[in-house]
Amino acid sequence: MLGMENLDHKTAAVIIPPEAVWGPIQAIRQKHDSKVGRWMPHITLIYPFLPRSRFGRAAKELVSACRSVKPFEIELTRFDQFGHGKGYFTLWLAPEPDEPIKDLHAALCPVVYEDAHDSGREIWHFKPHLSVGQARGMGNMVKLIEELQANWRPIRFRVDSVQLIWRNDRPDDAFRIDRTLALQGG
């Protein structure tokens, strides 16, 4: 287990949708997401995460945590946003239901955070989302969400694993999968 100060911004634990459903997500990201080249479509579970050098040592606990959660279905049906102040917004698709993702997050946190059971920690204020872009200005954000929603066809997929991803120090490097951890029966 590590404290927050020992985590690595070049690693993450994520849910990656099957590539078969990437098309509509990537079409939006190509137009609106400045990070499209850095990240594959994903739902972040923990970021920053363990340093990559710790993946192997933590694997037994991570596998056990993943196997404590049954595979589940989610659907990406609606868009929402996070405001970052000064008129900056991140646009995202809301996975529904989000409870199984929150359960998975809660199962992984004790492996990563030494004080994960402290109910006051911000790690428990987890909001599952799949980022699709950024907008500047309230009016632009509202208009873009309305446009995206009007043309969106919901995407449904099964979540049966967690991916541990990493990138190197190069500013232009993209995240890649290091290992995939199956959920219970996945």
C-alpha positions in Angstrom: 0.0 0.0 0.0 1.1 3.5 -0.7 0.2 7.0 0.4 -1.1 9.4 -2.2 2.4 11.1 -2.5 3.9 7.8 -3.7 1.5 7.3 -6.6 2.5 7.7 -10.3 0.8 9.9 -12.8 2.1 7.7 -15.6 -0.1 4.7 -14.5 -3.8 4.0 -13.9 -6.3 1.3 -13.2 -9.1 1.6 -15.8 -12.0 -0.1 -17.5 -11.5 -0.1 -21.3 -14.6 -0.7 -23.4 -14.3 -3.4 -26.1 -12.7 -2.0 -29.2 -15.9 -3.0 -31.1 -17.7 0.0 -29.5 -15.0 2.6 -29.8 -16.1 4.1 -33.1 -18.7 6.6 -31.9 -16.7 7.5 -28.8 -13.5 8.1 -30.8 -15.4 10.1 -33.4 -16.4 12.6 -30.6 -12.9 12.5 -29.0 -11.2 13.2 -32.4 -13.1 16.5 -32.5 -13.3 17.5 -28.9 -10.7 15.8 -26.8 -7.2 17.2 -26.6 -6.1 14.0 -24.9 -7.2 11.6 -27.6 -3.7 10.7 -28.5 -2.7 10.1 -24.8 -5.5 7.8 -23.6 -7.6 5.1 -25.1 -11.4 5.4 -24.3 -11.6 4.4 -20.7 -13.3 4.7 -17.3 -10.8 5.6 -14.7 -10.9 3.6 -11.5 -7.7 4.9 -9.9 -5.4 7.6 -11.2 -2.7 8.3 -10.3 -1.9 4.6 -9.6 0.9 2.4 -8.3 4.2 2.8 -10.0 4.6 0.3 -12.8 7.5 -1.3 -10.9 4.9 -2.4 -8.3 2.4 -4.0 -10.6 3.9 -7.4 -10.3 4.2 -7.3 -6.5 0.7 -6.0 -6.1 -0.8 -8.4 -8.6 -1.9 -11.0 -6.1 -3.9 -8.5 -4.1 -5.2 -6.7 -7.2 -6.3 -10.0 -8.7 -8.0 -10.9 -5.4 -9.8 -7.5 -5.3 -11.0 -7.9 -8.9 -12.2 -11.4 -8.4 -14.4 -10.1 -5.5 -16.5 -8.3 -8.0 -18.8 -10.0 -10.5 -18.8 -8.9 -14.2 -21.6 -6.5 -15.0 -23.2 -4.6 -17.9 -23.1 -0.9 -18.3 -24.6 1.5 -20.8 -23.3 4.9 -22.0 -26.5 6.8 -22.5 -26.0 10.4 -21.5 -23.5 13.2 -21.5 -22.5 15.3 -18.5 -19.7 17.6 -17.4 -17.2 18.6 -14.7 -16.5 22.3 -14.3 -12.9 23.2 -13.5 -13.4 26.9 -12.9 -12.6 29.9 -15.2 -15.0 28.5 -17.8 -13.2 25.2 -18.5 -15.2 22.0 -18.6 -14.6 18.3 -19.2 -17.4 16.5 -21.1 -18.1 12.9 -20.4 -20.4 9.9 -20.9 -22.1 8.6 -17.8 -21.8 4.8 -17.3 -25.1 3.5 -16.0 -25.6 1.9 -13.6 -22.6 3.3 -11.9 -22.9 1.3 -8.6 -20.9 -1.8 -9.9 -18.1 0.6 -11.0 -18.1 2.2 -7.5 -18.0 -1.3 -6.0 -15.0 -2.2 -8.2 -13.3 1.0 -7.2 -13.9 0.3 -3.5 -12.4 -3.2 -3.9 -9.2 -1.8 -5.5 -8.6 1.2 -3.2 -7.4 -0.8 -0.1 -4.7 -2.4 -2.3 -3.4 1.0 -3.4 -4.1 3.4 -0.5 -2.8 2.8 3.0 -5.6 4.8 4.5 -8.4 3.6 2.1 -10.7 2.8 5.0 -10.7 6.4 6.2 -14.3 7.4 5.3 -13.3 11.0 5.1 -10.8 10.5 2.2 -11.6 12.1 -1.1 -11.1 8.7 -2.9 -14.6 7.8 -1.8 -16.1 10.7 -3.7 -15.5 8.8 -6.9 -17.7 9.6 -10.0 -17.4 7.0 -12.8 -17.1 8.7 -16.2 -15.7 8.2 -19.7 -14.2 11.6 -20.8 -14.9 12.6 -24.4 -13.7 16.2 -24.6 -13.3 19.6 -23.3 -15.2 22.9 -23.7 -14.5 26.5 -22.8 -17.3 28.7 -21.8 -20.7 27.8 -20.2 -22.6 28.5 -23.4 -20.3 26.4 -25.6 -20.4 23.6 -23.1 -24.2 23.5 -22.9 -24.5 23.7 -26.7 -22.0 21.0 -27.3 -23.6 18.6 -24.8 -27.0 19.2 -26.4 -25.6 18.5 -29.9 -23.8 15.4 -28.7 -26.9 14.1 -26.9 -29.2 14.7 -29.8 -27.0 12.5 -32.1 -26.0 9.8 -29.5 -27.0 6.2 -29.7 -26.5 4.4 -26.4 -23.6 1.9 -26.2 -23.9 -1.1 -24.0 -21.1 -3.5 -23.0 -20.0 -6.0 -20.5 -17.3 -5.2 -18.0 -15.4 -8.4 -17.1 -11.9 -7.0 -16.4 -9.7 -4.1 -15.2 -6.7 -2.9 -17.2 -3.5 -1.6 -15.6 -2.1 1.0 -18.0 1.2 3.0 -18.2 3.1 5.4 -20.3 6.7 6.6 -20.2 8.1 10.1 -19.5 8.0 11.4 -23.0 5.4 14.1 -23.3 4.0 12.6 -26.5 3.8 9.0 -25.2 0.4 7.2 -25.1 -0.9 4.9 -22.4 -0.7 1.2 -23.2 -2.0 -1.9 -21.4 0.5 -3.6 -19.0 -1.9 -6.3 -17.8 -5.6 -7.2 -17.7 -7.1 -8.5 -14.4 -10.3 -10.6 -14.8 -13.3 -10.0 -12.6 -15.0 -13.0 -10.9 -15.6 -15.5 -13.6 -14.5 -13.1 -16.2 
